[in-house]
């Protein structure tokens, strides 16, 4: 049952499709939706990822849930119904023979001790399974997927080989047919019985960002995206800070690759102690604000001009304008008739 196409070449990146995100959120809320308090954050759900692999890119196009339980006190003790897994995969195989088992997903939100054992179990169905963490928490900004792949590592003493997870790039993507269907579905309005699948944490907003919402301006959308990006940057910086503090406290070993990446990031930061750089940034910012101010004025003037032109163009066919003109003309006619009758009476009086 193993998929040989996934084992022919190493996995370079993972593309998660929107159906998988929606199915995972639905799976999580069906199983753990009734759990209240802090217990909900400690529990998770696990499922199987289906898709295909081509040139090192794994396209995860479908998924299904698997019965899973683990001991809250001892995470190494868990139960995963692999008989149910085999039965479900045979059923999915009858529907779409091209979809193979690519790995498994978990709602995490962190890697746990039993995940490497689940990875070993998934190797019965796939030579190189991918592990995707899908974060379903509503307060987390950014892309909710994080992909891993297990690799063999030699211990420091050189006597034992163990498997550990290695991070691989992941993204959210869709085929053209999926994008069209998704956009048309979300344009239909409140079609879901629950707001769960519409919550932003599923990452579908990356795919429907081009849907035109007339009630929201483009500027508001840009500000929303900037705010989300800054929130994601803040979380990444806090994670870097926590890692460095753990290294200083000897809680984690030093990873030279992580430290090298951090140093690369710091090298790209501008030196704000240079007065010329600060002045140039201020000038650039003022120029941008001036352009925005002038553009707003021009936009307002053009809108007023269009309003006046529209009023003049449709003045003759405007029913309200015709009614007002009739009301104004009626008193004028009445006054003329009264004046004429008065002059006639005066002439008759003089003749008599």
Number of C-alpha atoms within 10 A of each C-alpha: 11 16 18 14 16 24 15 14 14 12 21 13 20 26 19 25 23 25 16 21 25 18 17 26 21 17 20 20 15 10 13 16 11 9 12 9 8 8 11 13 14 10 18 19 21 23 21 22 26 22 20 19 22 12 13 16 18 22 23 28 22 22 24 19 20 19 14 14 16 16 11 12 7 10 13 15 12 15 13 16 11 14 10 13 17 13 11 15 21 13 11 18 14 10 10 10 10 11 22 26 27 31 26 23 25 22 24 19 18 12 15 12 12 16 23 18 13 17 22 17 14 22 15 12 20 22 19 27 25 29 29 27 20 25 23 26 16 11 7 16 20 19 19 23 24 20 21 21 21 19 11 11 13 11 11 8 6 8 7 9 11 10 16 14 18 13 14 16 14 20 17 19 19 18 10 9 8 15 16 13 11 17 16 13 12 14 14 8 8 11 10 10 7 9 9 16 18 15 16 19 23 28 24 22 16 15 18 16 11 9 12 12 11 7 6 9 10 12 9 10 13 11 11 12 13 12 13 15 13 14 15 16 14 12 14 12 12 12 12 15 12 12 17 16 13 14 14 12 10 10 11 12 11 14 9 9 9 12 13 11 11 12 11 11 10 10 10 8 8 10 10 11 8 9 10 10 13 14 12 11 13 12 12 12 12 12 12 11 12 12 12 12 12 11 12 12 12 12 12 12 12 12 12 12 12 12 12 11 12 11 12 10 11 11 13 11 9 11 11 11 13 13 11 10 11 11 11 11 11 10 11 10 11 11 11 11 12 11 11 11 12 11 12 11 11 10 11 9 9 7 7 5
